[in-house]
Amino acid sequence: QVRLVESGGGLVEPGGSLRLSCVGSGFPFNQNVMYWYRQVPGKERERVAQISNSGGRYKDYANSVQGRFAISRDNAKNTVYLQMNNLKPEDTAVYSCKTTRFGVEYWGQGTQVTVSS
């Protein structure tokens, strides 16, 4: 079965960096587009970044993170990463990765990122 497991969240001061990881299993990882989303309680889930399948040549970012966040993938490790730099308090959220398979969405459990001094 499809499984996604995120890690790497934590507490960081404004201006700091974190790298999130999402390990996938149960599907052909290199064939799937991968996404990072984030959600704050009481707000809609926001798509943060996405990366195309195979070599990951195509990447897209939300305007709010453009130039600060970078998505990448290592198909040999079945892992997608989200490098987050120059973090701001408004980046505080639960970050989750997502993929789709035959029209069904699969989500990880999420990892909390808190940006605070």
C-alpha positions, -999 to +999 in steps of 0.1 A: +000+000+000+011+036-006+028+051+024+044+086+029+064+094+060+076+130+066+104+140+090+126+170+097+102+195+113+110+214+144+114+247+161+136+273+144+142+310+148+132+335+121+158+335+094+168+299+100+166+268+078+151+234+079+151+205+055+120+183+054+121+147+040+093+125+028+099+088+021+075+070-001+068+033-004+043+010-021+043+027-054+068+034-083+083+066-067+102+078-098+070+078-118+050+101-095+047+138-092+053+148-056+039+177-036+045+195-004+015+212+013+011+231+046-018+238+068-025+261+097-055+254+120-085+273+107-070+280+073-071+262+040-044+238+031-018+255+009+002+239-019+038+249-012+058+231-040+056+204-065+082+184-085+077+164-117+083+127-119+115+110-132+143+136-131+122+163-115+131+189-141+098+208-135+093+225-102+067+250-091+063+270-059+037+291-041+044+328-044+048+330-007+079+307-007+094+314-041+131+321-037+133+307-002+122+271-005+136+244-028+120+211-036+142+181-048+140+144-051+163+114-048+146+085-066+172+060-054+161+068-019+124+072-027+126+106-010+114+141-018+129+170+001+119+205+009+148+228+018+134+258+036+156+289+041+151+323+056+121+310+075+095+335+087+069+332+115+042+329+089+058+297+076+046+280+108+024+251+099+021+213+096+038+203+064+027+172+045+037+155+013+013+141-012+012+120-042-016+106-064-021+071-078-049+063-102-067+094-092-065+087-055-046+112-032-022+098-006-009+120+023+017+116+049+009+123+086+027+157+085+055+173+104+052+204+125+073+234+116+074+263+141+092+295+134+095+316+165+121+335+185 
